């Protein structure tokens, strides 16, 4: 009787050890794949960088027009280009006794009283730390004499100044794994281990892995019956460089370049799993990556209150520009939506 009672117990322990080894073999496969992946020595940058990102640097000085308001784009929390109180024709002309007066959305601008907006001695308007609330119509009133003998001439120049932000862009990946039974705890453990390894893989790039969805399904295979598969969906986005593990100051710290390197690492990581499985002489682990199922999508999003509009902002087509009055963006969509009751810049609701 004792022998018959011990037999099932031993068999139960053997089954437990065997099930645990399934996860161990799958985890070892992930670790080996991660170890073999290396950061490529040189990688090209993405062509999807918003062209407006360099507006502040390239367009150092902006002149006005007497025919229409000139649009100016200033990155949020950055210094603006110099907005000149002259037209292109007057820029290099000699002006006798010029006087400049600027008015903004909140009235007359006086440099002494305003720390964020300054007027230079030549009448240029410069913002030191541009905020959302500074967006709006700015008008410069210019008075001058072309020569000493002539009478005073007066010009009124209007500028529409907009805050803009970098888009929130990221990669979204999907991948499928052959899995243990869908109610097995080993699938959950494997999911956590996979995300941990991917996070460590991208640690030096200041990129963040986020698991968006994980589902287990029964799949009917032709001539192979039913099998269990895990469907993973995760995103890879760049963190602010100051939040990363290492300080980053050179051009390789651009979010697009870091994301591009992250994408390459992830692709190599999954390809490495296929290569390791192909060299195995023993049977496959129960949980393993299914070759060819890794898919990737590039996603562009604007923050609430901002949107892209090629027709309205042709000089900044890929910028997330603050929504103008009459529009709003309630969530991280791409475009500002129409809202006739919205009277402010950067509206996030339509009341």
C-alpha positions as CSV (number, residue, x, y, z in Angstrom):
1,X,0.0,0.0,0.0
2,X,2.8,2.4,0.8
3,X,4.5,1.7,-2.6
4,X,1.3,2.5,-4.4
5,X,0.8,5.7,-2.4
6,X,4.3,7.0,-3.1
7,X,4.1,6.3,-6.8
8,X,1.6,9.1,-7.7
9,X,3.4,11.5,-5.4
10,X,6.7,10.9,-7.2
11,X,5.0,11.3,-10.6
12,X,3.4,14.5,-9.5
13,X,6.8,15.9,-8.5
14,X,8.2,14.9,-11.8
15,X,5.4,16.7,-13.6
16,X,6.0,19.8,-11.6
17,X,9.7,19.8,-12.3
18,X,9.1,19.1,-16.0
19,X,6.6,22.1,-16.2
20,X,9.1,24.3,-14.5
21,X,11.8,23.3,-16.9
22,X,9.6,24.4,-19.8
23,X,9.7,28.0,-18.6
24,X,13.4,27.7,-17.7
25,X,14.3,26.5,-21.2
26,X,12.2,29.3,-22.8
27,X,13.8,31.9,-20.5
28,X,17.3,30.6,-21.3
29,X,16.5,31.0,-24.9
30,X,15.6,34.7,-24.3
31,X,18.7,35.3,-22.3
32,X,21.0,33.8,-25.0
33,X,19.2,35.9,-27.7
34,X,19.7,39.1,-25.7
35,X,23.3,38.3,-25.0
36,X,24.1,37.8,-28.7
37,X,22.4,41.1,-29.8
38,X,24.8,44.0,-30.0
39,X,24.1,47.7,-30.7
40,X,25.1,48.4,-34.3
41,X,28.1,50.7,-34.7
42,X,26.4,53.2,-37.1
43,X,22.8,53.6,-37.9
44,X,21.1,56.2,-40.2
45,X,18.4,58.5,-38.9
46,X,14.7,58.4,-39.6
47,X,13.4,60.5,-42.4
48,X,10.2,61.2,-40.5
49,X,11.8,63.9,-38.3
50,X,9.4,66.8,-38.2
51,X,10.9,69.4,-40.5
52,X,9.8,72.1,-38.0
53,X,12.2,71.0,-35.4
54,X,14.9,73.3,-36.6
55,X,12.9,76.4,-37.2
56,X,14.3,78.2,-34.2
57,X,17.9,77.5,-35.3
58,X,17.6,78.1,-39.1
59,X,15.1,81.0,-39.1
60,X,17.0,83.2,-36.7
61,X,15.3,86.4,-37.9
62,X,11.8,86.8,-39.3
63,X,10.5,89.9,-41.2
64,X,6.9,91.0,-41.4
65,X,4.5,91.9,-44.2
66,X,2.0,94.7,-44.7
67,X,-0.3,92.3,-46.7
68,X,-0.9,89.4,-44.3
69,X,0.0,88.2,-40.8
70,X,3.3,86.3,-40.9
71,X,3.3,82.9,-39.1
72,X,6.0,82.2,-36.6
73,X,6.5,78.8,-34.8
74,X,8.3,78.6,-31.5
75,X,9.0,75.3,-29.7
76,X,7.4,75.1,-26.3
77,X,9.7,76.3,-23.5
78,X,12.4,77.4,-25.9
79,X,13.8,80.8,-27.1
80,X,12.1,82.2,-30.1
81,X,13.7,83.6,-33.3
82,X,14.0,87.4,-33.5
83,X,10.7,88.8,-34.9
84,X,11.7,92.0,-36.7
85,X,9.5,95.0,-36.8
86,X,10.3,95.7,-40.5
87,X,9.4,94.3,-43.9
88,X,11.9,92.6,-46.2
89,X,12.2,95.9,-48.2
90,X,13.0,97.9,-45.1
91,X,15.3,95.4,-43.5
92,X,18.5,96.8,-45.0
93,X,17.2,100.4,-45.5
94,X,18.2,103.4,-43.5
95,X,15.4,104.5,-41.1
96,X,15.5,107.9,-39.6
97,X,14.3,108.2,-35.9
98,X,12.5,104.8,-35.9
99,X,10.1,104.0,-33.1
100,X,8.7,100.5,-32.4
101,X,5.7,99.5,-30.3
102,X,4.6,95.9,-29.8
103,X,1.1,94.7,-28.7
104,X,0.3,91.1,-27.9
105,X,-2.8,89.1,-26.9
106,X,-2.6,90.7,-23.4
107,X,-2.0,94.3,-24.6
108,X,1.1,96.5,-24.9
109,X,4.5,94.7,-24.4
110,X,7.0,96.6,-22.2
111,X,10.4,94.9,-21.9
112,X,11.1,96.2,-18.4
113,X,7.9,94.7,-17.1
114,X,8.1,91.4,-19.0
115,X,10.8,88.9,-18.3
116,X,9.7,86.4,-21.0
117,X,9.2,88.8,-23.9
118,X,11.9,91.4,-24.7
119,X,12.1,94.2,-27.2
120,X,15.6,94.9,-28.5
121,X,17.0,98.4,-29.2
122,X,16.2,97.8,-32.9
123,X,12.6,96.8,-32.3
124,X,12.9,93.0,-32.5
125,X,10.6,90.9,-30.3
126,X,12.3,87.9,-28.6
127,X,10.7,85.3,-26.3
128,X,13.0,83.7,-23.8
129,X,10.8,80.8,-22.6
130,X,7.8,80.5,-24.8
131,X,4.6,79.2,-23.1
132,X,1.3,78.0,-24.6
133,X,-0.5,81.1,-23.3
134,X,1.8,83.3,-25.3
135,X,0.4,82.0,-28.6
136,X,-1.7,84.6,-30.5
137,X,-1.6,87.6,-32.7
138,X,1.2,90.2,-32.2
139,X,1.2,93.6,-33.8
140,X,4.2,96.0,-34.2
141,X,3.6,99.6,-34.9
142,X,6.5,101.2,-36.7
143,X,7.1,104.9,-37.3
144,X,10.1,106.2,-39.2
145,X,11.3,108.8,-41.7
146,X,12.9,107.6,-45.0
147,X,15.0,110.8,-45.0
148,X,15.3,113.8,-42.7
149,X,13.2,116.0,-45.0
150,X,10.3,113.6,-45.5
151,X,7.3,113.2,-43.3
152,X,6.8,110.3,-40.8
153,X,5.6,107.0,-42.3
154,X,3.7,104.5,-40.3
155,X,3.4,100.8,-40.7
156,X,1.4,98.1,-38.9
157,X,2.9,94.5,-39.1
158,X,1.0,91.5,-37.8
159,X,2.5,88.1,-36.7
160,X,0.6,85.0,-35.8
161,X,2.9,83.3,-33.3
162,X,2.3,79.6,-32.4
163,X,3.8,77.3,-29.8
164,X,4.6,73.8,-31.2
165,X,5.9,70.6,-29.7
166,X,7.7,67.5,-30.9
167,X,5.3,64.7,-31.8
168,X,4.9,61.8,-29.5
169,X,6.2,59.2,-31.9
170,X,6.9,55.6,-31.2
171,X,7.1,52.0,-32.6
172,X,4.4,49.5,-31.9
173,X,5.3,45.8,-32.2
174,X,3.3,42.6,-32.3
175,X,4.8,39.1,-32.0
176,X,3.4,35.6,-31.5
177,X,4.8,32.8,-29.3
178,X,3.9,29.1,-29.1
179,X,2.6,28.9,-25.6
180,X,1.8,26.6,-22.7
181,X,-2.0,26.0,-22.0
182,X,-3.7,29.3,-21.8
183,X,-4.6,29.0,-18.1
184,X,-1.0,28.2,-17.2
185,X,0.9,30.5,-14.9
186,X,4.1,29.9,-17.0
187,X,2.7,32.1,-19.7
188,X,2.4,35.0,-17.3
189,X,5.9,34.4,-15.9
190,X,7.3,34.2,-19.5
191,X,5.5,37.5,-20.4
192,X,7.2,39.3,-17.5
193,X,10.6,37.8,-18.3
194,X,10.3,38.9,-22.0
195,X,9.5,42.5,-21.0
196,X,12.3,42.6,-18.5
197,X,14.8,41.4,-21.0
198,X,13.7,43.8,-23.7
199,X,13.8,46.7,-21.2
200,X,17.4,45.8,-20.2
201,X,18.3,45.5,-23.9
202,X,17.3,49.1,-24.5
203,X,18.5,50.5,-21.2
204,X,21.5,52.5,-22.6
205,X,19.3,54.1,-25.3
206,X,16.9,55.7,-22.9
207,X,14.0,54.0,-24.5
208,X,11.0,52.6,-22.7
209,X,9.2,49.3,-23.4
210,X,5.4,49.2,-22.6
211,X,3.3,46.1,-22.8
212,X,0.0,47.2,-24.4
213,X,-1.7,43.8,-24.7
214,X,-1.0,40.1,-24.0
215,X,-3.6,37.5,-25.0
216,X,-3.5,33.7,-25.3
217,X,-5.6,32.0,-28.0
218,X,-6.3,28.5,-29.2
219,X,-5.3,28.2,-32.9
220,X,-6.4,25.4,-35.2
221,X,-3.5,24.5,-37.4
222,X,-3.8,22.7,-40.7
223,X,-2.8,19.0,-40.1
224,X,-1.6,19.9,-36.6
225,X,-4.7,20.2,-34.6
226,X,-5.1,22.9,-31.9
227,X,-2.2,24.8,-30.4
228,X,-1.9,27.6,-27.9
229,X,-0.3,30.9,-28.9
230,X,0.5,34.1,-27.0
231,X,-0.1,37.4,-28.9
232,X,2.1,40.2,-27.6
233,X,1.6,43.9,-28.4
234,X,4.2,46.3,-27.0
235,X,5.4,49.9,-27.8
236,X,8.9,51.4,-27.8
237,X,9.2,55.1,-27.1
238,X,12.1,57.4,-26.3
239,X,12.4,58.9,-22.8
240,X,13.7,62.4,-22.2
241,X,17.5,62.1,-22.2
242,X,17.7,63.7,-18.7
243,X,15.5,60.8,-17.4
244,X,17.7,58.1,-18.9
245,X,20.5,56.2,-17.1
246,X,23.3,58.2,-18.7
247,X,23.6,61.9,-19.6
248,X,23.4,62.4,-23.3
249,X,24.5,65.5,-25.1
250,X,25.6,64.7,-28.7
251,X,23.5,64.3,-31.9
252,X,23.1,60.6,-31.3
253,X,20.7,61.5,-28.4
254,X,18.0,62.6,-30.9
255,X,14.8,60.6,-30.1
256,X,14.6,59.4,-33.7
257,X,18.1,58.0,-33.8
258,X,17.6,56.3,-30.4
259,X,14.3,54.8,-31.6
260,X,15.9,53.6,-34.8
261,X,18.7,51.8,-32.9
262,X,16.1,50.3,-30.5
263,X,14.1,49.0,-33.5
264,X,17.2,47.3,-34.9
265,X,18.0,45.7,-31.6
266,X,14.5,44.3,-31.2
267,X,14.5,42.9,-34.7
268,X,17.9,41.3,-34.1
269,X,16.7,39.9,-30.8
270,X,13.8,38.1,-32.3
271,X,15.9,36.9,-35.3
272,X,18.4,35.5,-32.9
273,X,15.7,33.4,-31.2
274,X,14.9,31.8,-34.6
275,X,18.6,31.1,-35.3
276,X,19.1,29.5,-31.8
277,X,16.0,27.3,-32.2
278,X,17.3,26.2,-35.7
279,X,20.6,25.0,-34.1
280,X,18.9,23.0,-31.4
281,X,19.2,19.2,-31.5
282,X,16.7,18.6,-28.8
283,X,13.0,19.2,-29.0
284,X,11.6,22.7,-28.9
285,X,10.6,24.3,-25.6
286,X,6.9,24.7,-25.1
287,X,7.1,28.5,-25.2
288,X,9.0,29.8,-28.2
289,X,8.9,32.7,-30.8
290,X,7.0,31.8,-34.0
291,X,9.2,32.8,-36.9
292,X,8.0,35.7,-39.1
293,X,5.3,37.0,-36.7
294,X,7.1,40.1,-35.6
295,X,5.3,43.1,-37.1
296,X,6.1,46.8,-36.6
297,X,4.2,50.0,-37.1
298,X,5.5,53.6,-36.8
299,X,3.0,55.8,-34.9
300,X,2.8,59.6,-34.8
301,X,0.7,61.4,-32.2
302,X,0.3,64.9,-30.9
303,X,-0.2,65.9,-27.3
304,X,-3.7,67.1,-26.2
305,X,-4.2,70.7,-27.4
306,X,-1.9,70.3,-30.4
307,X,-2.2,69.0,-33.9
308,X,-0.8,68.7,-37.4
309,X,-2.3,70.7,-40.3
310,X,-0.5,70.9,-43.6
311,X,-3.0,73.4,-45.1
312,X,-2.9,75.8,-42.2
313,X,0.8,75.4,-41.4
314,X,2.6,74.6,-44.7
315,X,5.9,75.8,-43.4
316,X,5.7,73.4,-40.5
317,X,3.9,70.4,-41.9
318,X,5.1,67.7,-39.5
319,X,5.0,69.9,-36.4
320,X,2.4,69.5,-33.6
321,X,1.2,73.1,-33.6
322,X,-1.0,74.4,-30.8
323,X,-4.7,74.3,-31.8
324,X,-6.1,77.7,-32.8
325,X,-9.3,79.2,-31.5
326,X,-12.2,77.3,-33.1
327,X,-10.5,73.9,-32.7
328,X,-9.3,71.5,-30.0
329,X,-7.6,68.1,-29.5
330,X,-8.9,66.2,-26.5
331,X,-6.4,63.3,-26.6
332,X,-3.2,62.2,-28.3
333,X,-4.7,62.3,-31.9
334,X,-2.9,63.8,-34.9
335,X,-5.2,66.7,-35.8
336,X,-7.1,69.5,-34.1
337,X,-10.9,69.0,-34.4
338,X,-13.4,71.8,-35.2
339,X,-15.1,73.4,-32.2
340,X,-16.8,76.7,-32.8
341,X,-17.2,77.4,-29.1
342,X,-13.5,77.2,-28.4
343,X,-12.0,80.7,-28.0
344,X,-8.5,79.9,-26.7
345,X,-5.3,78.5,-28.1
346,X,-4.5,74.9,-27.1
347,X,-8.0,73.8,-26.2
348,X,-8.3,70.3,-24.9
349,X,-12.1,70.3,-24.6
350,X,-15.1,71.6,-26.6
351,X,-17.7,73.1,-24.3
